[in-house]
Amino acid sequence: MLCNPREYQLNPHHTRTIYELNTLGEKILTEILRAGPLSFARFMELALYCPEYGFYEKEADTVGWGGDFYTSVSVGGLFGQLLAFQFAEWFGNLPIADCRLPIVEAGAHDGKLAWDILGWLREHRPALFERVEYCIIEPSPRRRAWQTKTLESFGTKVRWLSDLSALARHDAAGGQIIFANELLDAMPVHRLGWDATKRAWFEWGVGLSENRFVWQRLNQVAENSLVERSWLAALPEELLSVLPDGYVVEISPAAEQWWSEAARSIASGWLLTFDYGFTTEELLRPERREGTLRSYRQHRLVPDVLADPGKQDITAHVNFSAIQSAGEAAGLTTESFEVQGRFLTKLAARLWHQTGGTDRLSEAGRRQFQSLTHPQNLGQSFRALVQRRG
Ligand SMILES: C[S@@+](CC[C@H](N)C(=O)[O-])C[C@H]1O[C@@H](n2cnc3c(N)ncnc32)[C@H](O)[C@@H]1O
């Protein structure tokens, strides 16, 4: 049974459980006691990004073999090297020979990917490296400090901005690349359910029961226009008429807005992301009736997404159809959308063609290539989306 927030506060038995929560749990609890159940997007925002206590604010090694999950970056340096080669190809084809070349990364975490990319460019494309200005979009002072340390050896080659709006002011006139790896799938999502009887979406929020955070159906979608402004509004009647009662989806206005803003800030150049995700059609398959929200801790799937906020990762698959549309609405054209395995294999083929084949690839390099591209590893579930202006 759900607690009345007031009872929760006054009942001495419950008060004891408040002290059992970690500091972030207490913050969330306080918000619920003050304003009632939270939207899941707010819960996720606090769990991942609350200054000091959020999952991504903790020590830098949450990503990688010793952490809670691994990414293409933590697989090894090859991912960054292939990306650097791609950027060199893109910039190499630009007609102007002496302009500066901004590369903008968001979601840089500990700066490892930037380090791999800049290192490859410095060694293999020194003339281009001289003209590159590497910019990291980083809202968190703590993560910026980790990145500064990692990238110390690149001196003033790297600069930081706290958000995209500052970038638009700086770089609106230049050709540029903006990219991210696993940024969008870490952005807060709203969790919605389908009420087949009312033929309407409702929102799952986060409330309290006993000493735990629990899913609680909100009386109405937190913000009325949330559904109308999302990709759900475009679903055809035929599909909605057969959608099972309780079918769960996640929507991420934050991810779509970020992509749209990034797209608008590109006067000419490329916007690229790697994330796990689906098209709208793939998201609405029968096997996904519980949605795609997941939580990871020490490489294990945690069954309760609401448990231990700040101590486990929370993530949801990206709706690439929505992201692609956001970019196109901002005037970009889609250059490619494919699984990561295919995208990287084509890149590697072009790179190795130039460098004389795979003979010089180390055993570790081969293993990395397999992890990045094999369908049962990161090759199939991750997608690469490239959009472009000009
Ligand atoms: C799943 S991690 C990926 C880290 C790294 N790109 C990698 O592939 O290993 C997501 C990262 O995006 C960061 N992030 C989330 N929202 C962001 C935003 N609006 N701007 C910049 N970084 C953000 C998180 O703090 C976290 O470091």
The ligand as a MOL file (V3000), in Angstrom:
LIG
                    3D

  0  0  0     0  0            999 V3000
M  V30 BEGIN CTAB
M  V30 COUNTS 27 29 0 0 0
M  V30 BEGIN ATOM
M  V30 1 C 26.7750 6.3680 -20.4840 0
M  V30 2 S 27.9370 7.6230 -20.0860 0 CHG=1
M  V30 3 C 28.9790 7.5410 -21.5030 0
M  V30 4 C 30.3560 8.0480 -21.2460 0
M  V30 5 C 31.3300 8.0210 -22.4230 0
M  V30 6 N 30.8460 8.8010 -23.5520 0
M  V30 7 C 31.6020 6.6070 -22.8720 0
M  V30 8 O 31.1480 6.2350 -23.9320 0
M  V30 9 O 32.2700 5.8720 -22.1210 0 CHG=-1
M  V30 10 C 26.9900 9.0920 -20.3460 0
M  V30 11 C 27.7360 10.3630 -20.0160 0
M  V30 12 O 26.9820 11.4950 -20.4940 0
M  V30 13 C 27.0330 12.5300 -19.5180 0
M  V30 14 N 25.9360 13.4830 -19.7390 0
M  V30 15 C 24.6260 13.3240 -19.4750 0
M  V30 16 N 23.9160 14.4170 -19.8380 0
M  V30 17 C 24.8060 15.2910 -20.3650 0
M  V30 18 C 24.6950 16.5920 -20.9480 0
M  V30 19 N 23.5290 17.2110 -21.0520 0
M  V30 20 N 25.8130 17.1840 -21.4160 0
M  V30 21 C 27.0090 16.5620 -21.3360 0
M  V30 22 N 27.1780 15.3370 -20.7810 0
M  V30 23 C 26.0960 14.7100 -20.3070 0
M  V30 24 C 26.9860 11.7420 -18.2280 0
M  V30 25 O 27.4230 12.4810 -17.1390 0
M  V30 26 C 27.9370 10.5910 -18.5310 0
M  V30 27 O 29.2620 10.9520 -18.2570 0
M  V30 END ATOM
M  V30 BEGIN BOND
M  V30 1 1 1 2
M  V30 2 1 2 3
M  V30 3 1 2 10
M  V30 4 1 3 4
M  V30 5 1 4 5
M  V30 6 1 5 6
M  V30 7 1 5 7
M  V30 8 2 7 8
M  V30 9 1 7 9
M  V30 10 1 10 11
M  V30 11 1 11 12
M  V30 12 1 11 26
M  V30 13 1 12 13
M  V30 14 1 13 14
M  V30 15 1 13 24
M  V30 16 1 14 15
M  V30 17 1 14 23
M  V30 18 2 15 16
M  V30 19 1 16 17
M  V30 20 1 17 18
M  V30 21 2 17 23
M  V30 22 1 18 19
M  V30 23 2 18 20
M  V30 24 1 20 21
M  V30 25 2 21 22
M  V30 26 1 22 23
M  V30 27 1 24 25
M  V30 28 1 24 26
M  V30 29 1 26 27
M  V30 END BOND
M  V30 END CTAB
M  END
